Amino acid sequence: MDSKVYLYGASGHCKVVIDVLQSNNQEIQAIFDDYPQSDFLLGIPVASFKERSSYADGKMLIAIGDNSIRKKIAEYLGTAFCSALHPKAIVSQYSKIDVGSVVMAGAVINAAVEIGKHCIINTGAVVEHDCLIANYVHISPNASLAGNVSVGEGSHIGIGATVIQGIKIGKWSIIGAGAVILTDVPDYAVVVGNPGKIIKFKNNE
């Protein structure tokens, strides 16, 4: 477990990440932000990223909910990252979670799941056996993925959405809140409803 952790992004999402880290008794040294709005967030000092050199070395965790911004920052920083798993999450010993990812309280990650870099598995989300979650994905609170689902890079599975077994969701797609996904979803698609229907395509990431 990393003893010194820095966060990037003093946002509302950051507050939840702070709670995850502190639940594991990890010490957060500071929060960096491009445009700090206050000096402290939940008692932790907030500093401009330009001030980073004045702090000791430590691993970074990007505490920003937007997938595309999280990717840009990760590629820009090029630093050592850590991950965060809430102690009240259920994570199979046979699953794999890459660096930079955060798993919130109440989430369930079952056997043979692979989760990429800088993902968010949010509160109460369920990721069943053999799912493959690519980098920069966000699985929102109470969303459920049945077994053998694959989710492409940067996609966002909305709150309370349900994805049946064996589905492939393309990269940088959006699955709306409460949607029920019964068929594969192509890249950049925006899908809503029950059953899920494509309403448009995003132009880019």
Secondary structure, DSSP 4 states (H G I P E B T S, - for coil): --SEEEEE--SHHHHHHHHHHHHTTPEEEEEEESS-SSSEETTEEEEEGGGGGGS---EEEE----HHHHHHHHHHH---B--EE-TTSEE-TT-EE-TT-EE-TT-EE-TT-EE-TT-EE-TT-EE-TT-EE-TT-EE-TT-EE-TT-EE-TT-EE-TT-EE-TT-EE-TT-EE-TT-EE-S-B-TTEEEETTTTEEEEE-S--
